[in-house]
Amino acid sequence: MSTDITNLVDQISLTPYQAIGIPIALVGAVFLSLGAQLQHRGVGKVEESHGDGAKSGLSLRQLMQLARRPSWLFGSLMLAVAIVLQLVSLGFAPLIVVQPLGVVAMVLTNVLNSRVQGLTPDRRVTQSIALAVGSIAIFVTISAVYAVERAFSDAQLWTIVVTLLVVVAATVAVFFLRRDRLRAMFYVAAAGILYGFVVTLAKVVINRVRSGQIDPLILVCIVALVGAVMLGGYFVQTAYSVGSPDLVIAGLTVIDPLVAVGIAVVVLGEAQAFPPLAVAGFVAAGAAAIAGVVMMARHHPQTHR
């Protein structure tokens, strides 16, 4: 038995230094949860006082009003802290390991929102959360054992940037063509996909700056990162106006890491050491996590259809 445990420990690719990123990411998840609840409250107030009931995206006037809401501003500050902690965790550990840990925020946000709204937790919602969290836990475990961090080539970075531009064009087109019919899940999914690219680009910038690789491509990555953050932020705020904070965070903390990990696997090669069985478990866990979010969106009592 002790020999088996020793063999398993020997297989784990995560070093003690890299493991420091895990608790940092968990603390960041707490700030993410609290910030989301406060931002949702601010958006709700603005929607009540300056909304037209169309639920078709926040107007410029509403965005300006948000900047005057203390709850939204304080929530934004907490989210900024969460982002800083997330970036710090990425400086320690592979993206494929720490990014999925944000799913902890989904549980915390659900508990907070249920208390604030005076709601009794729905059994189906609880089951969907358990499915998503359990799946992400399997995801992280497999990553911690087999993931290997690699240097990024210029060709890989251009692939990421060009793919991001395609995603931005597609989401903006859908938004303008069907904005009157879109539901909360579109905004959540769009923001989650964009943030997946943001995290990947942030990891790229951090690694290159630390290694002294400052070049024009880094500037391109930063511009793409900022643009994706702004568009994703708009989608998140709109999602708060048509859905609950725990639904928004559930989508972000599952879709965001799945996209980021997908990029890390397909483009950056962080999963090249995965054996076939681990790959199968990896894919199955990702699919189950997405299913959990879809179930939550379908059954959540605050979902606006």
Secondary structure, DSSP 8 states (H G I E B T S, - for coil): -HHHHHHHHHH----HHHHTHHHHHHHHHHHHHHHHHHHHHHHHHHHHHH--S--S---HHHHHHHTT-HHHHHHHHHHHHHHHHHHHHHHHS-HHHHGGGGGHHHHHHHHHHHHHHT----HHHHHHHHHHHHHHHHHHHHHHHH-------HHHHHHHHHHHHHHHHHHHHHHHHHTTT--HHHHHHHHHHHHHHHHHHHHHHHHHHHTT---HHHHHHHHHHHHHHHHHHHHHHHHHHHS-HHHHHHHHHHHHHHHHHHHHHHTS-TTTT--HHHHHHHHHHHHHHHHHHHHHHHH-TT---
